[in-house]
Amino acid sequence: MAEAFNEKTLSADKAQRYAEAADEIASVLDGEPNLTARMATVASMLAASFDHYFWTGFYVVDPTRERELVVGPYQGTLGCLRIAFGRGVCGAAAATGQTQRVDDVHAFPGHIACDSRSASEIVVPVFDRGGALIAVFDVDSDRPAAFDAVDQQGIEAILKAVFA
C-alpha cells in the first residue's frame, strides 16, 4: 500500500513539475518568433528540470533532403547528425507522427546508439500550426523505463503550446 501511495505521490510531483516547467517556458518564450531559439530554450529548460533526462533535444525535418531529420538544438553528449524517417526511435516517431516511449532502447529494432549509456527514450513528434511535422523532440535516459504517461503528457502539452 505504501509503495502505491509513493508512486502516486511521485507521479503527482512530476506532473506538477511539468506544469511549472510549461509556465516557465511560456514566460521565457513570450513574443519570441524564432524557431531555433524556441527549440533551444525548450531543450535547455527541460534538461535542467528533470534528473532522469540524460540527453534532450530536437531533430529537425530537413527541407533539403526527403524524409530525413538533422540534429537541432540539444543538451547532452554528441548526438547523431542525421536520421532517416523510419530508422530508430526518432525515425519511427517521424514516420508515424506518434510518440514513441521505449523502456529498453537495446530491445528496440533498429535503435541508433548515439551514446551507449542511453537505456530508455521518449520521442515526441512536433507539429506546426498547420499540422506539418517540423521536428521530433528526443529525450534519453541512462535509466531503464525512465519515462511514463506523466512524462508523455507533460512533454506533449509543452510542445503543443510552444509550436502549434
C-alpha positions in Angstrom: 0.0 0.0 0.0 2.8 2.4 0.9 4.5 1.7 -2.4 1.4 2.6 -4.4 1.0 5.8 -2.4 4.6 6.7 -3.1 4.1 6.1 -6.8 1.0 8.3 -6.9 2.9 11.0 -5.0 5.9 10.8 -7.3 3.6 11.0 -10.4 1.7 14.0 -8.9 5.0 15.7 -8.1 6.3 15.0 -11.6 3.1 16.3 -13.2 3.4 19.4 -11.1 7.0 19.9 -12.2 5.9 19.6 -15.9 3.2 22.2 -15.3 5.7 24.6 -13.7 8.2 24.0 -16.5 5.4 24.7 -19.0 4.7 28.1 -17.3 8.4 28.9 -17.1 9.0 28.1 -20.8 5.9 30.1 -21.9 7.1 33.1 -19.9 10.6 33.0 -21.3 9.4 32.5 -24.9 6.6 35.1 -24.8 7.0 37.1 -28.0 9.9 35.1 -29.4 9.2 34.1 -33.0 12.5 32.4 -33.9 12.1 28.6 -34.2 15.7 27.8 -33.3 15.5 30.0 -30.2 12.3 28.3 -29.1 13.8 24.8 -29.6 17.0 25.7 -27.7 15.0 27.1 -24.8 12.7 24.1 -24.5 15.7 21.7 -24.7 17.7 23.6 -22.1 14.9 24.3 -19.7 13.5 20.7 -19.7 17.0 19.2 -19.4 17.6 21.4 -16.3 14.2 20.4 -14.8 14.3 16.6 -14.6 17.0 14.4 -13.2 16.0 11.4 -15.3 16.8 13.3 -18.5 20.2 12.3 -19.9 20.0 13.7 -23.5 17.4 16.3 -24.5 17.0 17.8 -28.0 15.4 18.2 -31.3 15.9 16.5 -34.7 14.5 18.9 -37.3 12.9 17.8 -40.6 15.5 18.7 -43.3 13.7 20.6 -46.1 16.6 19.8 -48.5 16.5 16.0 -48.0 13.4 13.9 -48.4 12.3 12.1 -45.2 15.4 12.9 -43.2 16.0 14.5 -39.8 19.0 16.7 -38.9 20.2 17.4 -35.4 18.9 20.6 -33.9 19.3 22.3 -30.6 20.1 19.9 -27.8 21.6 19.4 -24.4 23.9 16.4 -23.7 26.7 14.4 -25.3 27.2 14.3 -29.1 24.0 13.5 -31.0 23.6 11.7 -34.3 23.8 14.2 -37.1 21.1 12.7 -39.4 18.4 10.2 -39.0 16.2 8.8 -41.8 12.4 8.6 -41.2 11.6 5.1 -40.0 15.1 4.5 -38.6 15.5 4.1 -34.8 13.2 5.6 -32.2 13.4 9.2 -33.7 12.8 8.0 -37.2 9.8 5.9 -36.0 8.2 9.0 -34.4 8.8 11.0 -37.6 7.4 8.3 -39.8 4.3 7.6 -37.8 3.6 11.0 -36.3 3.1 9.3 -32.9 5.0 9.5 -29.7 7.4 6.6 -29.1 8.1 5.6 -25.5 10.7 2.9 -25.2 11.6 1.3 -21.8 14.6 -0.6 -23.2 16.3 1.0 -26.2 18.5 -2.0 -26.7 15.4 -4.1 -27.4 14.0 -1.6 -29.9 14.5 -2.9 -33.5 17.0 -0.6 -35.4 17.8 1.5 -32.3 20.6 4.0 -33.1 23.1 4.1 -30.3 24.4 7.7 -30.4 25.6 7.2 -26.8 25.8 3.7 -25.3 24.8 4.9 -21.9 21.3 5.5 -23.1 18.8 3.0 -21.6 15.3 4.3 -22.3 13.9 7.0 -24.5 10.8 9.1 -25.4 10.4 10.8 -28.7 7.6 13.2 -29.4 6.7 14.5 -32.9 6.5 18.3 -33.2 3.9 19.8 -35.5 3.4 23.4 -36.6 0.1 25.3 -36.5 -0.8 23.8 -39.9 -0.2 20.2 -38.7 3.0 19.7 -40.6 5.8 17.7 -38.9 8.7 20.1 -38.2 10.8 18.1 -35.8 10.9 15.4 -33.2 11.8 16.0 -29.6 14.0 13.3 -28.2 14.7 12.6 -24.5 17.1 9.8 -23.5 17.7 8.5 -20.0 20.5 6.4 -18.7 17.9 4.6 -16.5 15.7 1.8 -17.9 12.0 2.5 -18.1 12.5 6.1 -17.1 9.5 7.6 -18.9 5.9 7.1 -18.2 2.5 8.5 -19.2 3.1 11.6 -17.0 6.3 12.4 -19.0 4.5 11.8 -22.3 1.5 14.0 -21.3 3.8 16.7 -19.9 6.1 16.8 -22.9 3.3 16.6 -25.5 1.5 19.5 -23.8 4.6 21.7 -23.7 5.5 21.1 -27.3 1.9 21.7 -28.5 1.8 25.0 -26.5 5.2 26.2 -27.9 5.0 25.1 -31.5 1.3 24.6 -32.6 
